[in-house]
């Protein structure tokens, strides 16, 4: 699935529960080399260094670099310093939970809206722009989305950002096909992470999946299934797949209404 001994960049590491970490583990299991990025030293100190659930030896073996995707110079420098790579995962999103998420959709926090769009959607274009020169033989760029065709309670402007992210995937797939870059998204079911914990009503999403997912969905255990899909889209077996959204959600995205009692797992 992954090209052995080649280097892959996984952006957006927060802690051992993050999807980014799961993706990095899968890449390493398949023989690839992983470079993780964290936004800055402060974020690493808060969520990484102080994490007691994470063995120190596991922390020490990770190759971590800093990169704030809203600062173009940092993204450019990151990829220039890394050198040749075979794939990138963009596992990055943010919306101020006080102004952009919650029971009310309307907000006058326009700067928060712009910041959320920049981090969650537009930054994928910045990452692709500066990763491409280091992918002379082509490769896969993958980002993470969530059910952007639906409007969920509390998710609000992050849902808007995910729709923009998927549009960005399509535009980048068109722009960089000539560079042999494949740009795709994985749309996952609800996954329990530190970031998800900031979403008002996240527990309701889990309950919703119990009612609409044909396959059993585990918000904790199925993180690995999301990671497998992301790794596949970065690897050579997906070399003719680009501009797509791959749903790894237990089949929930195709269900009209709710499952009837006799249909539930």
N, C-alpha and C positions, 0 to 999 in steps of 0.2 A: 504493500500500500504506500509506504513512505520509502524514498530512495535512501538506502543505507549509507551512512557516513556523511550525508549532506546536511547542511545547516538550515534550520527553520526558526523563524522569529515568531514568538507568541507574545502579543502585546496585550497588556491589561491585567497582569498578575496582581491579585490583591492578597489572597491567603490560600491555605491548603484546600479550602472549600470552593474556590473559584473554578469556573469552567476552564479558564486559561490554564490552570495547573493540571486539570484532568487531560486537556489536549496535549500538554507537554509530556505527560507521563506516557500517553499512547504513542507519541512520536518516538520517544526513547525506547519503548518496548519493541518498536518496529525497526530500530537501528539508526534512527536519525539523531542529529545533534540539535539541542534546543537552546536558544537564547531568549530569555524572558525580558519584558520591559515592565517597569513600574513608573508611575507618573513622576514621582520625585522622592527624595530621601525621607521627607516627613511621612509620606504615605507608607513607605517601607518600614519605617520605625514603628508606626502605630499598628499596622495590620499584619506585618510580617515578623519583625524582630520580637514583638511582645506576645506572639501567638504561642501559648503554652501547649497546645495540642500537637504542635509540629516539632518533631525531634530536631535537635540542633544539627545533627549530622546530615539530615535531609535538607535543611536550610543551606548549609555550607556548600553542598555540592552543586547548587543551582548557579547558572551563569546569568546574572541579572544586570541590566543596564537601565539607566533612567531616561525617560522620554515623555515630555508633555506634548501631546499631539496638537494642542492649540498654538504651539510655538513652532513655526515652520523650520526655523534654523535648527532646533533640536532634532526634528525628524530627519532633516537632511544629514546632519552630523552622525546620527545613529547609524544609518545605512551606509554612509561613506566609511565609517570606522569598522563596521562588521565585515564588509567584503562580500564575496559571492554567497548567495543563498538560493534555496530551492522553493521556499514557500513562506507565507506570512499568514498569521491569524490575527484579525482585528477584533479583540474581545473587549471593546471599550464603549461605554455609554454612560450618560449622566443626565439627570433632570432634578432640579431642586425639589425635594419632596414637599417643602412647605408651600411652594408656589405653583408647581407644575404637575403635581400628583395630588390625589385625594378626592374628596366627595364633590368638589366643584371644578368644572372644566375651565370656566372663564377666569382669566387672570389679567392684571395690568402689569405684571412683572416682565416687561418686554426684554430687558437685558438677560434675565434668566432663560427666556425662550430662545434667544439668539445663542446663548452659551450652550444650552442643551443641544440645539441643532448642530452647532460647530463640533462639539465633542462626539455626539452620537452618530452623525451622518456625514457631514462635510469632511471630517478628519480622515475618512476612508480614502478619499481622493488624494489628500496630502500624503498619506502613507504609500499609496500605490505609485504616485509620481516619483518618490525618492527610492522606493524599493526596486522599481523596474530596472534601473541601470545595473543593479547587482544580480539581475536574473537574466543573464545574456542568453541562456538556453530556454527561457520561458519558465513557467511554474504556476503555482496556484496561490491565489489570495482569497481568504475566506473571512467573512464577518458573521456575526451572530444577530439574528432577528427574533421577533416574536409576534406571530399572528396579526400582521399589520392590516389584513383585510377586514378585521373586526374591531369594534369599539368595546373595550372592557371597562367596567366601573373602576374608578380610582386610577387607572393607568394613564388616562388623559393624554398629555402632551408627549409622553414617551411613545405612545402608539403612533402619534403623528411623526415623530422622529424615526421610528422604525420603518414607516412607509417611505419616508424620504431616503432612508438608508438603502432600501431595496431598489428604489429608482436610481440611486447612485451606482449600485452594483451593475445594473443594466447599462448605464452610460459608460462605465469604465470597461465593461466587457466589450463594448463596441469600439471604444477608443484604443484599447490595448491588445486587441486580437492580433494585429500585425506584429506585436512584440512577443507573441506566443504566450501571453499572460491569460490565465483563466481567472475570472473574478466571480465568486458565487457567495451565497448566504446559506446558513443553516437556520431554519426557523424551528426553535425547540419548544417543547411543552414547558410548563413552569418548573424551574429548577431552583432548589433551595441554596442560596449563596448569601454572603454578607450584603451584597448589593441588592438582592431581592428583598432582604429584610427591611430595606428602607422604603419599599413600596407599600403604601396603605392598602390594606385589603388583599395582600398576597395570599393569605390563607384561603380566601374565597376563590382564588384562581385554582388552587389545589382541589377544592371541593367541586368546582366547575368541571375540572378534568375527570373527576370520578363519574360525572353524569354524561359526558360527551365523548370520552375516549374509548374506542372499541377494544384497544389493547390496554392492559393494566399499565398505569403510569405512576412511577415512583419519583417524586421530586428530588429525592436524594440519590438513590441508586442509578437512575437513568441518566444522570450526568455523564456517565461513561459512554452511553450510547450516542449522546450528542458529540462527545469527543471523537468517537470512532468516525462519525460522519464528516467532521471537520478535517480530520487527518486524511480521510479518503479523498476529499476535494482538493487537498494540497498535493496529493501524490500522483504518480504517472497513470494510474488506472482511470483517472477522470480527465484525461487529456483532451477530450472533445466535449467537455461540459463547461459552459460558460454563460454568465448572465442569468443563472437559475437560482431559485429558492428551494432548497431541499428541506422538506418538512420532516422533522424527527419529533413527533408529538403524539405517538400512539394512534394516529389516524384521526385525531379530533378535528382537524381542519376540513375534513370532507363530510362531516356529519351535519345534517339539517335537524335543528332542534336538539332534543336530548334522547339518549338511548332509552328504550323501553325496558322494563324490568327483566324480561327474558333475554335481552341483548347484552346486559352488563357483565363484565368479567367476574 
